[in-house]
């Protein structure tokens, strides 16, 4: 589990879709926002930085 999903856990519990502690629309929006944040964080973690790309070019020469 990554840090973003752990940070989102509080919101997911507060706006639980199953027990309905709040509006169902708010729960769906929170779930969608959390899914987007987790997807973005995974995409960012897979991306190589410019410094790393420059180092790889230097080692290839």
C-alpha positions as CSV (number, residue, x, y, z in Angstrom):
1,X,0.0,0.0,0.0
2,X,1.4,3.4,-0.9
3,X,1.3,6.6,1.2
4,X,-1.4,8.3,-0.8
5,X,-3.8,5.4,-0.2
6,X,-3.1,5.5,3.5
7,X,-3.7,9.2,3.6
8,X,-7.0,8.7,1.7
9,X,-8.2,6.0,4.1
10,X,-9.6,8.6,6.6
11,X,-11.8,10.1,4.0
12,X,-13.0,6.8,2.7
13,X,-14.0,5.7,6.2
14,X,-15.7,9.0,6.9
15,X,-17.8,8.9,3.7
16,X,-18.3,5.1,3.6
17,X,-20.6,4.1,0.7
18,X,-21.8,0.9,2.4
19,X,-23.1,2.3,5.7
20,X,-24.0,5.7,4.3
21,X,-22.7,7.9,7.1
22,X,-22.9,10.9,4.6
23,X,-24.4,11.6,1.2
24,X,-23.8,8.9,-1.3
25,X,-22.8,11.4,-3.9
26,X,-20.0,12.8,-1.6
27,X,-18.8,9.2,-1.0
28,X,-18.6,8.5,-4.7
29,X,-16.7,11.8,-5.3
30,X,-14.3,11.0,-2.5
31,X,-13.7,7.5,-3.9
32,X,-13.2,8.9,-7.4
33,X,-10.8,11.6,-6.2
34,X,-8.8,9.0,-4.2
35,X,-8.6,6.6,-7.1
36,X,-7.3,9.5,-9.3
37,X,-4.7,10.5,-6.6
38,X,-3.5,6.9,-6.3
39,X,-3.2,6.5,-10.1
40,X,-1.3,9.8,-10.4
41,X,1.1,8.8,-7.6
42,X,1.8,5.4,-9.2
43,X,2.4,7.2,-12.6
44,X,4.8,9.7,-11.0
45,X,6.7,6.9,-9.2
46,X,7.3,5.1,-12.6
47,X,8.6,8.2,-14.3
48,X,12.3,8.7,-14.6
49,X,13.8,12.1,-13.7
50,X,15.9,14.2,-16.0
51,X,18.9,13.7,-13.9
52,X,18.6,9.9,-14.1
53,X,18.2,10.1,-17.9
54,X,21.3,12.2,-18.1
55,X,23.3,9.8,-16.0
56,X,22.2,6.9,-18.2
57,X,23.3,8.8,-21.3
58,X,26.7,9.3,-19.7
59,X,27.2,5.7,-18.8
60,X,26.3,4.6,-22.4
61,X,29.1,6.6,-23.9
